[in-house]
Amino acid sequence: MSAAVTKDSKRKRGRPRTTQEDGKRLIKEAALAEFAGSGFKGASIERIARTAGVAKPLVHYHFGSKQELWNAAVAEGFDQFQAKTLSFVPEFLELSPDDVMDRFAEEIVRFSAENPFLVRISTDETSKGGERAKWLRKRYLLPLQRLMSDVVNELMRPVSDKSPVGLAAIVTPSLFGAINFPYIDADVVRDAHGVDVFSNEYIQEHARFIAMLMRASLDFHGRR
């Protein structure tokens, strides 16, 4: 009898943990959409709870404050991307320059396509300045810029002495702009061109275009 009760109790104790994790995930997903669409100040915990399908007090229970929720939701996506990108860097030594450009372009374009809310939030917050912008720059944006600059510098090392300005300082920001714009305002691109920027076909073509820009930069500075 006691063994059956113990087994049943363990099973019941396990259920809430799964439910809580599901609830936290849904809240963070809803929060990203809300922060991307309304900005931090305009974001509503009530709307986030309604979108997530949970009671409003549960949001405060899991995250405490709107700022804590913002940090948790934004950090999760960027942490995953950083880990994935850093794991890919050692492979650069084994790949040809063309393969590096193709793979890197594919990784970063797909991240932007799969995380448009993060792209919009980052663009919005950094344009406004403030503590959230500082947090984003220090923890994610600067390391990502430096990583991409390292890739660009390595690819362009044979021609880098032909430019009076560091090539990464020119190429990297331009690439980020080209990569992210379709996902900052996907509706504009859809209405203007009749395409879905989140389709696999578009993502693949966009990645090829970004790799082409990297090759064109290398070729342009090599001929100077």
VOGU-3710 file (C-alpha; in Angstrom, 3 decimals, decimal comma):
1> msaavtkdsk> 0,000/0,000/0,000  2,642/2,501/1,013  4,696/1,693/-2,069  1,700/2,343/-4,322  0,977/5,601/-2,553  4,605/6,674/-2,829  4,725/5,844/-6,545  1,471/7,695/-7,195  2,652/10,690/-5,176  5,868/10,888/-7,157
11> rkrgrprttq> 3,914/10,815/-10,401  1,606/13,608/-9,215  4,517/15,700/-8,013  6,081/15,381/-11,470  3,103/16,794/-13,336  3,171/20,389/-12,041  6,857/20,738/-12,956  6,083/19,950/-16,596  3,109/22,312/-16,534  5,193/25,090/-15,015
21> edgkrlikea> 7,901/24,724/-17,649  5,294/24,775/-20,412  3,730/27,861/-18,854  7,065/29,673/-18,621  7,834/28,841/-22,242  4,459/30,123/-23,447  4,854/33,297/-21,386  8,305/34,009/-22,853  7,052/33,395/-26,393  4,099/35,721/-25,839
31> alaefagsgf> 6,363/38,295/-24,213  8,702/38,439/-27,207  5,784/39,127/-29,520  4,398/41,778/-27,185  7,730/43,557/-26,632  8,465/43,480/-30,362  5,064/44,900/-31,260  4,516/47,416/-28,461  7,974/48,203/-27,110  8,897/47,795/-23,463
41> kgasieriar> 6,848/50,705/-22,145  3,784/49,844/-24,193  3,910/46,131/-23,423  1,095/44,815/-21,253  1,488/41,940/-18,809  -2,240/41,359/-19,148  -1,962/40,922/-22,922  1,067/38,668/-22,487  -0,880/36,459/-20,075  -3,881/36,365/-22,403
51> tagvakplvh> -1,720/35,415/-25,406  0,076/32,738/-23,378  -3,225/31,386/-22,117  -2,291/31,739/-18,444  -3,569/33,753/-15,497  -1,906/37,148/-15,056  -0,636/36,353/-11,519  1,280/33,394/-12,991  3,406/35,789/-15,060  4,441/37,667/-11,919
61> yhfgskqelw> 4,944/34,384/-10,075  7,465/33,130/-12,638  9,199/36,385/-13,530  8,496/38,932/-10,812  8,546/42,065/-12,945  8,191/43,172/-16,551  11,930/43,880/-16,689  12,774/40,403/-15,431  10,456/38,896/-18,034  12,057/41,008/-20,789
71> naavaegfdq> 15,541/39,854/-19,780  14,540/36,194/-19,618  12,713/36,211/-22,959  15,456/38,082/-24,837  18,339/36,169/-23,266  17,033/32,723/-24,180  17,106/33,254/-27,946  20,455/35,025/-28,015  22,074/32,461/-25,707  21,033/29,645/-28,021
81> fqaktlsfvp> 22,378/31,474/-31,070  25,681/32,310/-29,390  26,208/28,718/-28,349  25,410/27,449/-31,837  27,631/30,022/-33,557  30,580/29,523/-31,223  30,393/25,772/-31,757  30,691/26,395/-35,505  33,775/28,667/-35,313  36,347/25,845/-34,907
91> eflelspddv> 35,097/24,374/-38,186  36,307/27,482/-40,022  39,840/26,104/-40,008  38,674/23,037/-41,927  36,626/24,875/-44,575  37,494/26,792/-47,716  36,728/30,556/-47,727  33,729/29,961/-49,993  32,331/27,330/-47,641  32,872/29,615/-44,641
101> mdrfaeeivr> 30,897/32,403/-46,309  28,089/30,055/-47,330  27,783/28,435/-43,907  28,072/31,640/-41,917  25,532/33,436/-44,106  23,110/30,521/-43,752  23,451/30,447/-39,951  22,939/34,155/-39,370  20,134/34,622/-41,903  18,240/31,647/-40,513
111> fsaenpflvr> 18,605/33,014/-36,990  17,098/36,349/-38,070  14,269/34,584/-39,885  13,493/32,314/-36,935  13,779/35,105/-34,340  12,225/38,211/-35,932  10,961/39,454/-32,573  14,502/39,472/-31,195  15,695/41,419/-34,239  12,937/44,006/-33,813
121> istdetskgg> 13,468/44,319/-30,058  17,226/44,790/-30,498  16,739/47,415/-33,203  14,126/49,279/-31,164  16,016/49,265/-27,877  19,411/50,218/-29,289  17,860/53,124/-31,193  16,409/54,487/-27,948  19,420/53,951/-25,698  19,096/53,322/-21,971
131> erakwlrkry> 19,867/50,410/-19,683  18,275/47,712/-21,828  20,279/48,912/-24,821  23,485/48,809/-22,774  22,642/45,303/-21,594  22,000/44,120/-25,152  25,182/45,700/-26,512  27,451/44,354/-23,793  26,029/40,858/-23,520  25,122/40,038/-27,123
141> llplqrlmsd> 25,521/42,646/-29,849  29,188/43,531/-29,336  30,292/39,878/-29,028  28,332/39,057/-32,187  29,852/42,015/-34,054  33,330/40,963/-32,938  32,736/37,384/-33,989  31,544/38,441/-37,428  34,448/40,896/-37,684  36,872/38,073/-36,920
151> vvnelmrpvs> 35,359/36,032/-39,741  35,539/38,983/-42,149  39,109/39,833/-41,125  40,234/36,260/-41,614  38,612/36,031/-45,037  39,989/39,395/-46,137  43,427/39,120/-44,552  45,201/38,870/-47,945  43,740/42,220/-49,089  43,201/44,054/-45,805
161> dkspvglaai> 46,370/46,140/-46,175  44,898/47,772/-49,288  42,268/49,631/-47,303  43,073/52,656/-45,083  40,076/51,691/-42,898  39,588/48,328/-41,250  37,456/46,363/-43,689  35,445/44,705/-40,926  34,259/48,136/-39,771  32,723/48,666/-43,211
171> vtpslfgain> 31,638/45,196/-44,206  30,195/43,907/-40,908  27,608/46,670/-40,251  26,562/46,582/-43,911  26,026/42,843/-43,777  23,994/43,067/-40,575  21,751/45,669/-42,166  21,214/43,550/-45,267  20,585/40,417/-43,208  18,073/41,890/-40,793
181> fpyidadvvr> 15,998/44,360/-42,793  13,559/41,825/-44,311  12,735/40,580/-40,808  12,445/43,976/-39,145  9,419/44,798/-41,271  8,359/41,678/-43,108  4,972/43,189/-43,989  6,614/45,924/-46,086  8,613/43,372/-48,080  5,523/41,189/-48,509
191> dahgvdvfsn> 3,343/44,073/-49,680  6,010/45,481/-52,000  7,188/42,217/-53,548  4,548/39,608/-52,766  6,948/37,253/-50,987  7,026/35,530/-47,623  10,415/36,289/-46,062  9,938/33,423/-43,604  9,615/30,743/-46,276  12,513/28,341/-46,649
201> eyiqeharfi> 12,948/29,361/-50,274  13,368/33,019/-49,347  15,743/32,237/-46,465  17,977/30,150/-48,726  18,048/32,804/-51,450  18,693/35,533/-48,904  21,600/33,560/-47,433  23,082/33,112/-50,896  22,776/36,849/-51,453  24,591/37,620/-48,188
211> amlmrasldf> 27,388/35,201/-49,109  27,592/36,926/-52,498  27,970/40,310/-50,756  30,859/38,923/-48,726  32,543/37,632/-51,896  31,926/40,940/-53,671  33,535/42,837/-50,788  36,556/40,563/-50,934  36,807/40,965/-54,689  36,295/44,745/-54,597
221> hgrr> 39,009/45,385/-52,031  41,312/42,885/-53,693  41,200/44,900/-56,930  41,837/48,305/-55,312
//
